[in-house]
Amino acid sequence: MAESPGLMLGEGTVLTEGQVKKVVKAGVRFFVSPGFDVKVVDWCLAAKVRAIMQQMREKQSVSALTTSCTRHHYF
């Protein structure tokens, strides 16, 4: 499925670095997470995987701003 032209396969509610690695190995090109984890973001940036990490708390927002993230999603 991930090899279909024009199709970008994604996964939702990914929480840990281990889960990210598993879904990327399965062919996922992006994922959504209900929280913000710097370890997950660092791995994604190194692997060039798109991540939509929601930041719901002030501490998560501050952490997000210290990374190389170029887009932020706030609730």
mmJSON file of the N, C-alpha and C atoms, coordinates in Angstrom:
{"data_MODEL":{"atom_site":{
"group_PDB":["ATOM","ATOM","ATOM","ATOM","ATOM","ATOM","ATOM","ATOM","ATOM","ATOM","ATOM","ATOM","ATOM","ATOM","ATOM","ATOM","ATOM","ATOM","ATOM","ATOM","ATOM","ATOM","ATOM","ATOM","ATOM","ATOM","ATOM","ATOM","ATOM","ATOM","ATOM","ATOM","ATOM","ATOM","ATOM","ATOM","ATOM","ATOM","ATOM","ATOM","ATOM","ATOM","ATOM","ATOM","ATOM","ATOM","ATOM","ATOM","ATOM","ATOM","ATOM","ATOM","ATOM","ATOM","ATOM","ATOM","ATOM","ATOM","ATOM","ATOM","ATOM","ATOM","ATOM","ATOM","ATOM","ATOM","ATOM","ATOM","ATOM","ATOM","ATOM","ATOM","ATOM","ATOM","ATOM","ATOM","ATOM","ATOM","ATOM","ATOM","ATOM","ATOM","ATOM","ATOM","ATOM","ATOM","ATOM","ATOM","ATOM","ATOM","ATOM","ATOM","ATOM","ATOM","ATOM","ATOM","ATOM","ATOM","ATOM","ATOM","ATOM","ATOM","ATOM","ATOM","ATOM","ATOM","ATOM","ATOM","ATOM","ATOM","ATOM","ATOM","ATOM","ATOM","ATOM","ATOM","ATOM","ATOM","ATOM","ATOM","ATOM","ATOM","ATOM","ATOM","ATOM","ATOM","ATOM","ATOM","ATOM","ATOM","ATOM","ATOM","ATOM","ATOM","ATOM","ATOM","ATOM","ATOM","ATOM","ATOM","ATOM","ATOM","ATOM","ATOM","ATOM","ATOM","ATOM","ATOM","ATOM","ATOM","ATOM","ATOM","ATOM","ATOM","ATOM","ATOM","ATOM","ATOM","ATOM","ATOM","ATOM","ATOM","ATOM","ATOM","ATOM","ATOM","ATOM","ATOM","ATOM","ATOM","ATOM","ATOM","ATOM","ATOM","ATOM","ATOM","ATOM","ATOM","ATOM","ATOM","ATOM","ATOM","ATOM","ATOM","ATOM","ATOM","ATOM","ATOM","ATOM","ATOM","ATOM","ATOM","ATOM","ATOM","ATOM","ATOM","ATOM","ATOM","ATOM","ATOM","ATOM","ATOM","ATOM","ATOM","ATOM","ATOM","ATOM","ATOM","ATOM","ATOM","ATOM","ATOM","ATOM","ATOM","ATOM","ATOM","ATOM","ATOM","ATOM","ATOM","ATOM","ATOM","ATOM","ATOM","ATOM"],
"id":[1,2,3,4,5,6,7,8,9,10,11,12,13,14,15,16,17,18,19,20,21,22,23,24,25,26,27,28,29,30,31,32,33,34,35,36,37,38,39,40,41,42,43,44,45,46,47,48,49,50,51,52,53,54,55,56,57,58,59,60,61,62,63,64,65,66,67,68,69,70,71,72,73,74,75,76,77,78,79,80,81,82,83,84,85,86,87,88,89,90,91,92,93,94,95,96,97,98,99,100,101,102,103,104,105,106,107,108,109,110,111,112,113,114,115,116,117,118,119,120,121,122,123,124,125,126,127,128,129,130,131,132,133,134,135,136,137,138,139,140,141,142,143,144,145,146,147,148,149,150,151,152,153,154,155,156,157,158,159,160,161,162,163,164,165,166,167,168,169,170,171,172,173,174,175,176,177,178,179,180,181,182,183,184,185,186,187,188,189,190,191,192,193,194,195,196,197,198,199,200,201,202,203,204,205,206,207,208,209,210,211,212,213,214,215,216,217,218,219,220,221,222,223,224,225],
"type_symbol":["N","C","C","N","C","C","N","C","C","N","C","C","N","C","C","N","C","C","N","C","C","N","C","C","N","C","C","N","C","C","N","C","C","N","C","C","N","C","C","N","C","C","N","C","C","N","C","C","N","C","C","N","C","C","N","C","C","N","C","C","N","C","C","N","C","C","N","C","C","N","C","C","N","C","C","N","C","C","N","C","C","N","C","C","N","C","C","N","C","C","N","C","C","N","C","C","N","C","C","N","C","C","N","C","C","N","C","C","N","C","C","N","C","C","N","C","C","N","C","C","N","C","C","N","C","C","N","C","C","N","C","C","N","C","C","N","C","C","N","C","C","N","C","C","N","C","C","N","C","C","N","C","C","N","C","C","N","C","C","N","C","C","N","C","C","N","C","C","N","C","C","N","C","C","N","C","C","N","C","C","N","C","C","N","C","C","N","C","C","N","C","C","N","C","C","N","C","C","N","C","C","N","C","C","N","C","C","N","C","C","N","C","C","N","C","C","N","C","C","N","C","C","N","C","C"],
"label_atom_id":["N","CA","C","N","CA","C","N","CA","C","N","CA","C","N","CA","C","N","CA","C","N","CA","C","N","CA","C","N","CA","C","N","CA","C","N","CA","C","N","CA","C","N","CA","C","N","CA","C","N","CA","C","N","CA","C","N","CA","C","N","CA","C","N","CA","C","N","CA","C","N","CA","C","N","CA","C","N","CA","C","N","CA","C","N","CA","C","N","CA","C","N","CA","C","N","CA","C","N","CA","C","N","CA","C","N","CA","C","N","CA","C","N","CA","C","N","CA","C","N","CA","C","N","CA","C","N","CA","C","N","CA","C","N","CA","C","N","CA","C","N","CA","C","N","CA","C","N","CA","C","N","CA","C","N","CA","C","N","CA","C","N","CA","C","N","CA","C","N","CA","C","N","CA","C","N","CA","C","N","CA","C","N","CA","C","N","CA","C","N","CA","C","N","CA","C","N","CA","C","N","CA","C","N","CA","C","N","CA","C","N","CA","C","N","CA","C","N","CA","C","N","CA","C","N","CA","C","N","CA","C","N","CA","C","N","CA","C","N","CA","C","N","CA","C","N","CA","C","N","CA","C","N","CA","C","N","CA","C","N","CA","C"],
"label_alt_id":[null,null,null,null,null,null,null,null,null,null,null,null,null,null,null,null,null,null,null,null,null,null,null,null,null,null,null,null,null,null,null,null,null,null,null,null,null,null,null,null,null,null,null,null,null,null,null,null,null,null,null,null,null,null,null,null,null,null,null,null,null,null,null,null,null,null,null,null,null,null,null,null,null,null,null,null,null,null,null,null,null,null,null,null,null,null,null,null,null,null,null,null,null,null,null,null,null,null,null,null,null,null,null,null,null,null,null,null,null,null,null,null,null,null,null,null,null,null,null,null,null,null,null,null,null,null,null,null,null,null,null,null,null,null,null,null,null,null,null,null,null,null,null,null,null,null,null,null,null,null,null,null,null,null,null,null,null,null,null,null,null,null,null,null,null,null,null,null,null,null,null,null,null,null,null,null,null,null,null,null,null,null,null,null,null,null,null,null,null,null,null,null,null,null,null,null,null,null,null,null,null,null,null,null,null,null,null,null,null,null,null,null,null,null,null,null,null,null,null,null,null,null,null,null,null],
"label_comp_id":["MET","MET","MET","ALA","ALA","ALA","GLU","GLU","GLU","SER","SER","SER","PRO","PRO","PRO","GLY","GLY","GLY","LEU","LEU","LEU","MET","MET","MET","LEU","LEU","LEU","GLY","GLY","GLY","GLU","GLU","GLU","GLY","GLY","GLY","THR","THR","THR","VAL","VAL","VAL","LEU","LEU","LEU","THR","THR","THR","GLU","GLU","GLU","GLY","GLY","GLY","GLN","GLN","GLN","VAL","VAL","VAL","LYS","LYS","LYS","LYS","LYS","LYS","VAL","VAL","VAL","VAL","VAL","VAL","LYS","LYS","LYS","ALA","ALA","ALA","GLY","GLY","GLY","VAL","VAL","VAL","ARG","ARG","ARG","PHE","PHE","PHE","PHE","PHE","PHE","VAL","VAL","VAL","SER","SER","SER","PRO","PRO","PRO","GLY","GLY","GLY","PHE","PHE","PHE","ASP","ASP","ASP","VAL","VAL","VAL","LYS","LYS","LYS","VAL","VAL","VAL","VAL","VAL","VAL","ASP","ASP","ASP","TRP","TRP","TRP","CYS","CYS","CYS","LEU","LEU","LEU","ALA","ALA","ALA","ALA","ALA","ALA","LYS","LYS","LYS","VAL","VAL","VAL","ARG","ARG","ARG","ALA","ALA","ALA","ILE","ILE","ILE","MET","MET","MET","GLN","GLN","GLN","GLN","GLN","GLN","MET","MET","MET","ARG","ARG","ARG","GLU","GLU","GLU","LYS","LYS","LYS","GLN","GLN","GLN","SER","SER","SER","VAL","VAL","VAL","SER","SER","SER","ALA","ALA","ALA","LEU","LEU","LEU","THR","THR","THR","THR","THR","THR","SER","SER","SER","CYS","CYS","CYS","THR","THR","THR","ARG","ARG","ARG","HIS","HIS","HIS","HIS","HIS","HIS","TYR","TYR","TYR","PHE","PHE","PHE"],
"label_asym_id":["A","A","A","A","A","A","A","A","A","A","A","A","A","A","A","A","A","A","A","A","A","A","A","A","A","A","A","A","A","A","A","A","A","A","A","A","A","A","A","A","A","A","A","A","A","A","A","A","A","A","A","A","A","A","A","A","A","A","A","A","A","A","A","A","A","A","A","A","A","A","A","A","A","A","A","A","A","A","A","A","A","A","A","A","A","A","A","A","A","A","A","A","A","A","A","A","A","A","A","A","A","A","A","A","A","A","A","A","A","A","A","A","A","A","A","A","A","A","A","A","A","A","A","A","A","A","A","A","A","A","A","A","A","A","A","A","A","A","A","A","A","A","A","A","A","A","A","A","A","A","A","A","A","A","A","A","A","A","A","A","A","A","A","A","A","A","A","A","A","A","A","A","A","A","A","A","A","A","A","A","A","A","A","A","A","A","A","A","A","A","A","A","A","A","A","A","A","A","A","A","A","A","A","A","A","A","A","A","A","A","A","A","A","A","A","A","A","A","A","A","A","A","A","A","A"],
"label_entity_id":["1","1","1","1","1","1","1","1","1","1","1","1","1","1","1","1","1","1","1","1","1","1","1","1","1","1","1","1","1","1","1","1","1","1","1","1","1","1","1","1","1","1","1","1","1","1","1","1","1","1","1","1","1","1","1","1","1","1","1","1","1","1","1","1","1","1","1","1","1","1","1","1","1","1","1","1","1","1","1","1","1","1","1","1","1","1","1","1","1","1","1","1","1","1","1","1","1","1","1","1","1","1","1","1","1","1","1","1","1","1","1","1","1","1","1","1","1","1","1","1","1","1","1","1","1","1","1","1","1","1","1","1","1","1","1","1","1","1","1","1","1","1","1","1","1","1","1","1","1","1","1","1","1","1","1","1","1","1","1","1","1","1","1","1","1","1","1","1","1","1","1","1","1","1","1","1","1","1","1","1","1","1","1","1","1","1","1","1","1","1","1","1","1","1","1","1","1","1","1","1","1","1","1","1","1","1","1","1","1","1","1","1","1","1","1","1","1","1","1","1","1","1","1","1","1"],
"label_seq_id":[1,1,1,2,2,2,3,3,3,4,4,4,5,5,5,6,6,6,7,7,7,8,8,8,9,9,9,10,10,10,11,11,11,12,12,12,13,13,13,14,14,14,15,15,15,16,16,16,17,17,17,18,18,18,19,19,19,20,20,20,21,21,21,22,22,22,23,23,23,24,24,24,25,25,25,26,26,26,27,27,27,28,28,28,29,29,29,30,30,30,31,31,31,32,32,32,33,33,33,34,34,34,35,35,35,36,36,36,37,37,37,38,38,38,39,39,39,40,40,40,41,41,41,42,42,42,43,43,43,44,44,44,45,45,45,46,46,46,47,47,47,48,48,48,49,49,49,50,50,50,51,51,51,52,52,52,53,53,53,54,54,54,55,55,55,56,56,56,57,57,57,58,58,58,59,59,59,60,60,60,61,61,61,62,62,62,63,63,63,64,64,64,65,65,65,66,66,66,67,67,67,68,68,68,69,69,69,70,70,70,71,71,71,72,72,72,73,73,73,74,74,74,75,75,75],
"pdbx_PDB_ins_code":[null,null,null,null,null,null,null,null,null,null,null,null,null,null,null,null,null,null,null,null,null,null,null,null,null,null,null,null,null,null,null,null,null,null,null,null,null,null,null,null,null,null,null,null,null,null,null,null,null,null,null,null,null,null,null,null,null,null,null,null,null,null,null,null,null,null,null,null,null,null,null,null,null,null,null,null,null,null,null,null,null,null,null,null,null,null,null,null,null,null,null,null,null,null,null,null,null,null,null,null,null,null,null,null,null,null,null,null,null,null,null,null,null,null,null,null,null,null,null,null,null,null,null,null,null,null,null,null,null,null,null,null,null,null,null,null,null,null,null,null,null,null,null,null,null,null,null,null,null,null,null,null,null,null,null,null,null,null,null,null,null,null,null,null,null,null,null,null,null,null,null,null,null,null,null,null,null,null,null,null,null,null,null,null,null,null,null,null,null,null,null,null,null,null,null,null,null,null,null,null,null,null,null,null,null,null,null,null,null,null,null,null,null,null,null,null,null,null,null,null,null,null,null,null,null],
"Cartn_x":[0.815,0.0,0.862,1.932,2.783,3.571,3.634,4.369,3.496,2.231,1.323,1.678,1.799,2.144,1.123,1.605,0.727,0.071,0.303,-0.313,0.695,0.288,1.144,0.44,1.015,0.435,0.837,-0.135,0.131,-0.449,-0.101,-0.567,-0.939,-1.947,-2.403,-2.1,-2.066,-1.857,-0.568,0.524,1.839,2.432,2.873,3.299,4.78,5.427,6.807,7.744,9.04,10.044,9.965,9.717,9.574,8.408,7.289,6.133,6.442,7.157,7.529,8.369,9.377,10.245,9.455,8.505,7.688,6.82,6.147,5.255,6.043,7.211,8.05,8.556,8.936,9.378,8.25,7.002,5.841,5.488,6.189,5.951,5.258,5.011,4.356,5.308,4.774,5.605,5.32,4.258,3.985,3.128,3.075,2.21,1.738,0.719,0.137,0.29,0.641,0.786,0.019,-0.68,-1.438,-0.578,0.734,1.631,2.919,3.859,5.147,6.262,7.11,8.239,9.492,10.448,11.657,12.422,12.48,13.177,12.533,11.218,10.495,10.783,10.732,10.989,12.41,13.39,14.781,14.953,14.343,14.448,13.811,12.646,11.937,12.733,13.327,14.133,15.325,15.98,17.128,16.712,15.533,15.05,14.23,14.017,13.222,11.795,11.21,9.832,8.986,7.86,6.974,6.192,6.107,5.382,4.493,3.272,2.365,2.193,2.886,2.895,2.059,1.046,0.194,0.81,0.771,1.313,0.168,-0.158,-1.315,-0.944,0.318,0.741,1.912,2.082,3.16,4.529,4.78,6.075,6.345,5.318,5.482,5.783,5.148,5.371,6.796,7.304,8.685,9.645,9.405,10.26,10.247,9.089,8.961,9.774,9.793,10.517,12.028,12.514,13.953,14.449,13.561,13.937,14.047,14.325,14.408,13.063,11.979,10.655,10.341,9.749,9.414,7.93,7.123,5.679,5.219,4.284,3.79,2.267,1.679,0.216,-0.146,-0.938,-1.305,-2.802,-3.158,-4.562,-4.786],
"Cartn_y":[-1.192,0.0,1.262,1.299,2.486,2.724,1.733,1.874,2.375,2.644,3.146,4.584,4.909,6.273,7.292,8.378,9.454,9.223,8.078,7.765,7.965,8.688,8.86,8.211,7.14,6.367,6.957,7.145,7.7,6.823,7.15,6.396,7.387,7.051,7.93,7.393,8.287,8.0,7.211,7.704,7.127,7.862,7.122,7.736,7.617,6.549,6.295,6.162,6.275,6.11,4.699,3.695,2.324,2.175,2.821,2.774,3.473,4.591,5.312,4.418,3.781,2.905,1.773,1.217,0.106,0.551,1.691,2.116,2.591,3.196,3.615,2.388,1.357,0.111,-0.5,-0.269,-0.796,0.062,1.195,2.005,3.337,3.677,4.944,6.098,7.192,8.363,9.542,9.439,10.461,9.848,10.529,10.054,11.23,10.961,11.953,11.432,12.339,11.969,12.963,12.484,13.391,14.106,13.919,14.569,14.96,15.467,15.896,15.235,14.483,13.785,14.153,14.798,15.264,14.103,12.938,11.782,11.351,11.349,10.982,12.004,13.275,14.335,14.231,14.044,13.922,12.759,11.626,10.455,10.765,11.383,11.713,12.687,13.688,14.647,13.953,13.059,12.325,11.388,10.776,9.815,10.476,11.787,12.549,12.008,11.743,11.29,12.457,12.685,13.77,13.372,14.311,14.053,15.248,14.969,16.001,15.736,16.531,16.357,17.482,17.121,18.127,18.583,19.863,20.428,21.052,20.453,20.887,21.614,21.549,22.161,23.103,24.049,25.031,24.365,23.359,22.672,22.021,21.411,20.797,21.857,23.003,24.084,24.596,24.769,25.227,24.193,22.917,21.849,21.861,22.071,22.085,23.212,24.342,25.488,25.312,24.379,24.143,23.12,22.536,21.551,22.237,21.443,21.97,21.904,21.721,21.652,22.959,22.854,24.057,24.394,23.444,23.681,23.163,23.884,23.518,23.509,22.587,22.446,22.586,23.58,23.834,23.613,23.163,23.065,23.992],
"Cartn_z":[0.0,0.0,0.0,0.819,0.908,-0.373,-1.249,-2.497,-3.64,-3.395,-4.421,-4.768,-6.066,-6.469,-5.957,-5.398,-4.943,-3.599,-2.988,-1.706,-0.584,0.445,1.615,2.792,3.291,4.377,5.715,6.609,7.929,9.023,10.256,11.424,12.511,13.289,14.356,15.741,16.703,18.122,18.369,17.82,18.066,19.257,20.266,21.52,21.846,21.399,21.826,20.628,20.91,19.865,19.263,20.095,19.614,18.649,18.958,18.061,16.745,16.806,15.586,14.69,15.261,14.479,13.837,14.578,14.072,12.894,13.015,11.928,10.715,10.932,9.799,9.047,9.777,9.14,8.3,8.726,7.994,6.773,6.588,5.396,5.626,6.875,7.191,6.905,6.327,6.018,6.939,7.729,8.737,9.826,10.967,12.036,12.867,13.656,14.557,15.983,16.898,18.298,19.159,20.177,21.045,22.074,22.021,22.963,22.282,23.059,22.513,23.296,22.594,23.208,22.415,23.069,22.39,21.746,22.397,21.832,20.511,20.475,19.249,18.159,18.5,17.522,16.975,17.855,17.414,16.447,16.754,15.874,14.521,14.541,13.292,12.434,13.058,12.302,11.652,12.379,11.838,10.702,10.838,9.841,8.734,8.833,7.858,7.743,8.898,8.984,9.468,8.833,9.243,10.481,11.416,12.654,12.976,13.367,13.852,15.336,16.122,17.572,18.193,18.919,19.546,20.858,21.089,22.321,23.098,24.23,24.995,26.277,26.658,27.917,27.67,28.56,28.414,28.323,29.163,29.156,27.805,27.196,25.883,24.837,24.937,23.978,24.064,25.265,25.455,24.893,25.16,24.624,23.101,22.521,21.064,20.45,21.092,20.559,20.622,21.435,21.544,20.526,19.75,18.73,17.372,16.36,14.991,14.276,15.012,14.401,13.692,12.531,11.772,11.838,12.27,12.399,13.743,14.346,15.671,15.657,16.402,16.503,17.977,18.292,19.685,19.91,21.102,21.523,22.675],
"occupancy":[1.0,1.0,1.0,1.0,1.0,1.0,1.0,1.0,1.0,1.0,1.0,1.0,1.0,1.0,1.0,1.0,1.0,1.0,1.0,1.0,1.0,1.0,1.0,1.0,1.0,1.0,1.0,1.0,1.0,1.0,1.0,1.0,1.0,1.0,1.0,1.0,1.0,1.0,1.0,1.0,1.0,1.0,1.0,1.0,1.0,1.0,1.0,1.0,1.0,1.0,1.0,1.0,1.0,1.0,1.0,1.0,1.0,1.0,1.0,1.0,1.0,1.0,1.0,1.0,1.0,1.0,1.0,1.0,1.0,1.0,1.0,1.0,1.0,1.0,1.0,1.0,1.0,1.0,1.0,1.0,1.0,1.0,1.0,1.0,1.0,1.0,1.0,1.0,1.0,1.0,1.0,1.0,1.0,1.0,1.0,1.0,1.0,1.0,1.0,1.0,1.0,1.0,1.0,1.0,1.0,1.0,1.0,1.0,1.0,1.0,1.0,1.0,1.0,1.0,1.0,1.0,1.0,1.0,1.0,1.0,1.0,1.0,1.0,1.0,1.0,1.0,1.0,1.0,1.0,1.0,1.0,1.0,1.0,1.0,1.0,1.0,1.0,1.0,1.0,1.0,1.0,1.0,1.0,1.0,1.0,1.0,1.0,1.0,1.0,1.0,1.0,1.0,1.0,1.0,1.0,1.0,1.0,1.0,1.0,1.0,1.0,1.0,1.0,1.0,1.0,1.0,1.0,1.0,1.0,1.0,1.0,1.0,1.0,1.0,1.0,1.0,1.0,1.0,1.0,1.0,1.0,1.0,1.0,1.0,1.0,1.0,1.0,1.0,1.0,1.0,1.0,1.0,1.0,1.0,1.0,1.0,1.0,1.0,1.0,1.0,1.0,1.0,1.0,1.0,1.0,1.0,1.0,1.0,1.0,1.0,1.0,1.0,1.0,1.0,1.0,1.0,1.0,1.0,1.0,1.0,1.0,1.0,1.0,1.0,1.0],
"B_iso_or_equiv":[0.0,0.0,0.0,0.0,0.0,0.0,0.0,0.0,0.0,0.0,0.0,0.0,0.0,0.0,0.0,0.0,0.0,0.0,0.0,0.0,0.0,0.0,0.0,0.0,0.0,0.0,0.0,0.0,0.0,0.0,0.0,0.0,0.0,0.0,0.0,0.0,0.0,0.0,0.0,0.0,0.0,0.0,0.0,0.0,0.0,0.0,0.0,0.0,0.0,0.0,0.0,0.0,0.0,0.0,0.0,0.0,0.0,0.0,0.0,0.0,0.0,0.0,0.0,0.0,0.0,0.0,0.0,0.0,0.0,0.0,0.0,0.0,0.0,0.0,0.0,0.0,0.0,0.0,0.0,0.0,0.0,0.0,0.0,0.0,0.0,0.0,0.0,0.0,0.0,0.0,0.0,0.0,0.0,0.0,0.0,0.0,0.0,0.0,0.0,0.0,0.0,0.0,0.0,0.0,0.0,0.0,0.0,0.0,0.0,0.0,0.0,0.0,0.0,0.0,0.0,0.0,0.0,0.0,0.0,0.0,0.0,0.0,0.0,0.0,0.0,0.0,0.0,0.0,0.0,0.0,0.0,0.0,0.0,0.0,0.0,0.0,0.0,0.0,0.0,0.0,0.0,0.0,0.0,0.0,0.0,0.0,0.0,0.0,0.0,0.0,0.0,0.0,0.0,0.0,0.0,0.0,0.0,0.0,0.0,0.0,0.0,0.0,0.0,0.0,0.0,0.0,0.0,0.0,0.0,0.0,0.0,0.0,0.0,0.0,0.0,0.0,0.0,0.0,0.0,0.0,0.0,0.0,0.0,0.0,0.0,0.0,0.0,0.0,0.0,0.0,0.0,0.0,0.0,0.0,0.0,0.0,0.0,0.0,0.0,0.0,0.0,0.0,0.0,0.0,0.0,0.0,0.0,0.0,0.0,0.0,0.0,0.0,0.0,0.0,0.0,0.0,0.0,0.0,0.0,0.0,0.0,0.0,0.0,0.0,0.0],
"pdbx_formal_charge":[null,null,null,null,null,null,null,null,null,null,null,null,null,null,null,null,null,null,null,null,null,null,null,null,null,null,null,null,null,null,null,null,null,null,null,null,null,null,null,null,null,null,null,null,null,null,null,null,null,null,null,null,null,null,null,null,null,null,null,null,null,null,null,null,null,null,null,null,null,null,null,null,null,null,null,null,null,null,null,null,null,null,null,null,null,null,null,null,null,null,null,null,null,null,null,null,null,null,null,null,null,null,null,null,null,null,null,null,null,null,null,null,null,null,null,null,null,null,null,null,null,null,null,null,null,null,null,null,null,null,null,null,null,null,null,null,null,null,null,null,null,null,null,null,null,null,null,null,null,null,null,null,null,null,null,null,null,null,null,null,null,null,null,null,null,null,null,null,null,null,null,null,null,null,null,null,null,null,null,null,null,null,null,null,null,null,null,null,null,null,null,null,null,null,null,null,null,null,null,null,null,null,null,null,null,null,null,null,null,null,null,null,null,null,null,null,null,null,null,null,null,null,null,null,null],
"auth_seq_id":[1,1,1,2,2,2,3,3,3,4,4,4,5,5,5,6,6,6,7,7,7,8,8,8,9,9,9,10,10,10,11,11,11,12,12,12,13,13,13,14,14,14,15,15,15,16,16,16,17,17,17,18,18,18,19,19,19,20,20,20,21,21,21,22,22,22,23,23,23,24,24,24,25,25,25,26,26,26,27,27,27,28,28,28,29,29,29,30,30,30,31,31,31,32,32,32,33,33,33,34,34,34,35,35,35,36,36,36,37,37,37,38,38,38,39,39,39,40,40,40,41,41,41,42,42,42,43,43,43,44,44,44,45,45,45,46,46,46,47,47,47,48,48,48,49,49,49,50,50,50,51,51,51,52,52,52,53,53,53,54,54,54,55,55,55,56,56,56,57,57,57,58,58,58,59,59,59,60,60,60,61,61,61,62,62,62,63,63,63,64,64,64,65,65,65,66,66,66,67,67,67,68,68,68,69,69,69,70,70,70,71,71,71,72,72,72,73,73,73,74,74,74,75,75,75],
"auth_comp_id":["MET","MET","MET","ALA","ALA","ALA","GLU","GLU","GLU","SER","SER","SER","PRO","PRO","PRO","GLY","GLY","GLY","LEU","LEU","LEU","MET","MET","MET","LEU","LEU","LEU","GLY","GLY","GLY","GLU","GLU","GLU","GLY","GLY","GLY","THR","THR","THR","VAL","VAL","VAL","LEU","LEU","LEU","THR","THR","THR","GLU","GLU","GLU","GLY","GLY","GLY","GLN","GLN","GLN","VAL","VAL","VAL","LYS","LYS","LYS","LYS","LYS","LYS","VAL","VAL","VAL","VAL","VAL","VAL","LYS","LYS","LYS","ALA","ALA","ALA","GLY","GLY","GLY","VAL","VAL","VAL","ARG","ARG","ARG","PHE","PHE","PHE","PHE","PHE","PHE","VAL","VAL","VAL","SER","SER","SER","PRO","PRO","PRO","GLY","GLY","GLY","PHE","PHE","PHE","ASP","ASP","ASP","VAL","VAL","VAL","LYS","LYS","LYS","VAL","VAL","VAL","VAL","VAL","VAL","ASP","ASP","ASP","TRP","TRP","TRP","CYS","CYS","CYS","LEU","LEU","LEU","ALA","ALA","ALA","ALA","ALA","ALA","LYS","LYS","LYS","VAL","VAL","VAL","ARG","ARG","ARG","ALA","ALA","ALA","ILE","ILE","ILE","MET","MET","MET","GLN","GLN","GLN","GLN","GLN","GLN","MET","MET","MET","ARG","ARG","ARG","GLU","GLU","GLU","LYS","LYS","LYS","GLN","GLN","GLN","SER","SER","SER","VAL","VAL","VAL","SER","SER","SER","ALA","ALA","ALA","LEU","LEU","LEU","THR","THR","THR","THR","THR","THR","SER","SER","SER","CYS","CYS","CYS","THR","THR","THR","ARG","ARG","ARG","HIS","HIS","HIS","HIS","HIS","HIS","TYR","TYR","TYR","PHE","PHE","PHE"],
"auth_asym_id":["A","A","A","A","A","A","A","A","A","A","A","A","A","A","A","A","A","A","A","A","A","A","A","A","A","A","A","A","A","A","A","A","A","A","A","A","A","A","A","A","A","A","A","A","A","A","A","A","A","A","A","A","A","A","A","A","A","A","A","A","A","A","A","A","A","A","A","A","A","A","A","A","A","A","A","A","A","A","A","A","A","A","A","A","A","A","A","A","A","A","A","A","A","A","A","A","A","A","A","A","A","A","A","A","A","A","A","A","A","A","A","A","A","A","A","A","A","A","A","A","A","A","A","A","A","A","A","A","A","A","A","A","A","A","A","A","A","A","A","A","A","A","A","A","A","A","A","A","A","A","A","A","A","A","A","A","A","A","A","A","A","A","A","A","A","A","A","A","A","A","A","A","A","A","A","A","A","A","A","A","A","A","A","A","A","A","A","A","A","A","A","A","A","A","A","A","A","A","A","A","A","A","A","A","A","A","A","A","A","A","A","A","A","A","A","A","A","A","A","A","A","A","A","A","A"],
"auth_atom_id":["N","CA","C","N","CA","C","N","CA","C","N","CA","C","N","CA","C","N","CA","C","N","CA","C","N","CA","C","N","CA","C","N","CA","C","N","CA","C","N","CA","C","N","CA","C","N","CA","C","N","CA","C","N","CA","C","N","CA","C","N","CA","C","N","CA","C","N","CA","C","N","CA","C","N","CA","C","N","CA","C","N","CA","C","N","CA","C","N","CA","C","N","CA","C","N","CA","C","N","CA","C","N","CA","C","N","CA","C","N","CA","C","N","CA","C","N","CA","C","N","CA","C","N","CA","C","N","CA","C","N","CA","C","N","CA","C","N","CA","C","N","CA","C","N","CA","C","N","CA","C","N","CA","C","N","CA","C","N","CA","C","N","CA","C","N","CA","C","N","CA","C","N","CA","C","N","CA","C","N","CA","C","N","CA","C","N","CA","C","N","CA","C","N","CA","C","N","CA","C","N","CA","C","N","CA","C","N","CA","C","N","CA","C","N","CA","C","N","CA","C","N","CA","C","N","CA","C","N","CA","C","N","CA","C","N","CA","C","N","CA","C","N","CA","C","N","CA","C","N","CA","C","N","CA","C","N","CA","C","N","CA","C"],
"pdbx_PDB_model_num":[1,1,1,1,1,1,1,1,1,1,1,1,1,1,1,1,1,1,1,1,1,1,1,1,1,1,1,1,1,1,1,1,1,1,1,1,1,1,1,1,1,1,1,1,1,1,1,1,1,1,1,1,1,1,1,1,1,1,1,1,1,1,1,1,1,1,1,1,1,1,1,1,1,1,1,1,1,1,1,1,1,1,1,1,1,1,1,1,1,1,1,1,1,1,1,1,1,1,1,1,1,1,1,1,1,1,1,1,1,1,1,1,1,1,1,1,1,1,1,1,1,1,1,1,1,1,1,1,1,1,1,1,1,1,1,1,1,1,1,1,1,1,1,1,1,1,1,1,1,1,1,1,1,1,1,1,1,1,1,1,1,1,1,1,1,1,1,1,1,1,1,1,1,1,1,1,1,1,1,1,1,1,1,1,1,1,1,1,1,1,1,1,1,1,1,1,1,1,1,1,1,1,1,1,1,1,1,1,1,1,1,1,1,1,1,1,1,1,1,1,1,1,1,1,1]
}}}
